[in-house]
Amino acid sequence: MIRFSKYLWLYAFISSFVLVPGMIALVFFGLRPSVDFTGGTLLELHYAQHTTVPVVGKLFEDQGITVSSIQSSSANDYIVRLKPESPEKLQLLESSLTATTSSDVTILRNETVGPTLGKELLNKTIAAALVAIIAILSYVAYAFKNIKYGISAIIALVHDLLVVFGVFALLGHFQAVEVDTLFVTAFLTTMSFSVHDTIVVFDRIREMVRRGEKMPFDALCDKALTQTIGRSLTNSMTIIFMLVALVLLGGSSVKWFAFALLIGTISGTYSSDFVATPILILWDRWEKRKKKSI
């Protein structure tokens, strides 16, 4: 049996080392929302010959179109993000690009989202996350007949979400990576994956408690982790290999979605064993100290 409980300070250090930079970035920079949330138009342009960002920007300036950002996605491809404009103005822009520069530039993607729809999508995303958290807390607390299991699972879940948000806050600031509806799918998936492994560990702890095994609670948790960590790692690695392949070979359309899932999977595997279970151990120690002091 591996004595995992001897290294609680190490798990806290690792989590802090990962979370603190991300939280600083999240507070000062925030996430970089795509047009899915802010409203506007996203154009992806392909140039036959190499060009520069100022040249791309001048195309839109000549049409009186306000550009929010221009990002190079490859050698001759550019992603242009526009503020909300009237459909007539956007149609005129597209016609102008097609008619006057058809030999030089091709429109690969043209996505428009109204500001009202973007705000509604953001509100629904927040509501879905809150409903999921409340449902998971209630279910775990009911299944294990103890609220501390539910709270420990939710803390581990929040840990994983903050890791994903922090990483994308850093990427948004330094690499101009935007969060879109696929990112929402990724972080909701991260929530379910995080709790999945946590429940496996908690269930093993509950079984040993029910059997009345005569050992301290710390030792019970160590034994449960020793018995389940191999399964968790094997299960997670199969997912991680697939996600790494998607990040490297899946193309720009799914790259950051797969990357968000990859970060969430790694964090979820870690937190199930080294965040949720240590919280249970610390909670048990606090309850025992409180009983002794009474």
Phi, psi and omega in degrees: 000129179274132181274075180297328185292349179285346188241035180300323180296326180292319179296321178295321180294316181298315180298317179296319181299325180275320187283319189300309178301320179295321179292323176297316178296321181294321181288314186273327183251324184073178175279155179259098185286145176275181179295343177302329184254326185268341188083149181135197183233139177243120179244136172245119185249140175245124179260139179292329179236159181297137178220183183239164181299317178301323179294319177297316181297327182293329177303317182280327178297321179295334180266001181072029181260131179277123181260128177278317180198153174231125184232132177279121181263340174200193186303313183239013181249141180225138175256120183247125180253123184249150173286161181306129178229164178291148179303324181297319181292321178292322178295321178296320179297314181296318179296320180295316179297318183290321186280317189266337184230029185299333180279345185253325187226144177234136177275111180275328183212140179218104183237130179234132178230129178289152181298328179293315179296321179298316179294320179296319179296319179296316179297319179293325178296313179297317180296318180297319180295318180294317179298318180297317180297315180296318180295318180294316178301313182295316183295312182295317179298320179290316184297324183258003176055032180202124184295334184292333175293317179295316180294320178298319179295320181291322178298318177296321178297313179298322176305313182293319179295320179294325176298313181296313180298317181297317179298317182283336171294318177295315180295324179295323181284316187266334183239004180058035178279128182260153175259135183227197182294329177294326176296322177299315177301319182295316184285332174291323176295322177300321179300314182291321181293321180300312183289329182303307181291325179298318181295324179299314180294314181298322180296322178293321177297316181297320179300316181291325176295319180294325179286351178070036179296130187272084175204156179302157181299323177303315182292324177299316179295319178300317180294319179296318179294319179300322182283335187251344187295326178297317178296316182298315181294318180297315180296316183290322183296325178297324178287318182298317179301317180294318181291323176299318178298320178294319180297317185280326189237355188281350180093166187292333185292331181242002186302307186283333172297312179295324180293320177298318177296322180297313178297317180295323179293314179297314180295320180295321177296318180293313188291330180300321182267324192242009171235304183296311182293316174302326177296319176300317181296313180295323178296316179298319178297320179295318179297321180291320177295324180294321178294322181292327182284342181281000000 
